[in-house]
Amino acid sequence: MITCYLRYQIRMDKVAEFEAYGAMWIELLPRFGGTHHGYFLPSEGESDVALAMFSFPSLAAYEQYRKDAAADPAAQKAVAFAKETRCFIRFERSFFRPLFPKSA
């Protein structure tokens, strides 16, 4: 399993738009074989950081998702929405593998 961690710098005057963008991907990702773990938006205090995490069974499955999503009209619509609304300034993408407790 591989988990993608996204750290966004969002526009504070566009939080509602960013939330709408995130909702699109939460709905889309399972169609491509992934599991979305949600978006995490600023709550208390001043912050322009939002996070998201999702997993795929393997790096190869993630790479296939990227190819398939690039050709998918609904995914293209989500990307266009982000560009149109400019709801985030930038993002960073990192990949992790889980370490689970050993079975007893």
ZAMARGU-4260 file (C-alpha; in steps of 0.2 Angstrom, whole numbers, plus 5000, padded with zeros to 4 digits):
<rodrens>
0) 5000/5000/5000 | 5006/5018/4996 | 4998/5033/5004 | 4999/5050/4995 | 5000/5065/5007
5) 4995/5082/5000 | 4999/5099/5009 | 4991/5114/5001 | 4993/5132/5003 | 4975/5138/5001
10) 4968/5156/4999 | 4959/5160/5014 | 4946/5170/5004 | 4942/5154/4994 | 4940/5141/5008
15) 4922/5137/5002 | 4929/5134/4984 | 4943/5123/4990 | 4931/5113/5000 | 4920/5110/4985
20) 4936/5105/4975 | 4941/5092/4989 | 4923/5085/4989 | 4925/5082/4970 | 4941/5072/4973
25) 4933/5062/4988 | 4920/5056/4976 | 4931/5053/4961 | 4945/5044/4969 | 4937/5027/4972
30) 4932/5026/4954 | 4950/5024/4950 | 4954/5011/4964 | 4960/5022/4978 | 4954/5025/4996
35) 4952/5043/5001 | 4955/5047/5019 | 4948/5065/5018 | 4953/5083/5017 | 4958/5092/5033
40) 4954/5111/5032 | 4960/5125/5044 | 4949/5126/5059 | 4956/5136/5073 | 4967/5151/5072
45) 4976/5158/5057 | 4981/5145/5044 | 4982/5144/5026 | 4987/5125/5026 | 4975/5111/5021
50) 4979/5093/5020 | 4973/5077/5011 | 4978/5059/5011 | 4973/5045/5000 | 4979/5027/4997
55) 4982/5015/4983 | 4987/4996/4984 | 5003/5000/4975 | 5014/5013/4967 | 5009/5005/4950
60) 4990/5007/4954 | 4993/5026/4959 | 5002/5029/4942 | 4988/5020/4933 | 4976/5032/4942
65) 4986/5047/4936 | 4985/5041/4918 | 4966/5037/4919 | 4962/5053/4929 | 4970/5063/4915
70) 4958/5057/4902 | 4943/5057/4913 | 4930/5071/4910 | 4925/5072/4928 | 4943/5073/4934
75) 4947/5086/4921 | 4932/5096/4927 | 4939/5096/4945 | 4956/5102/4939 | 4948/5115/4929
80) 4938/5121/4944 | 4954/5123/4954 | 4962/5133/4940 | 4946/5144/4938 | 4944/5148/4956
85) 4962/5148/4961 | 4957/5141/4978 | 4975/5135/4982 | 4992/5143/4978 | 5002/5128/4978
90) 5003/5110/4984 | 5017/5097/4989 | 5015/5079/4987 | 5024/5065/4997 | 5022/5046/4998
95) 5022/5035/5013 | 5020/5017/5017 | 5011/5011/5032 | 5019/5002/5047 | 5005/4993/5056
100) 5006/4984/5073 | 5012/4966/5073 | 4998/4953/5076 | 4998/4946/5093
</rodrens>
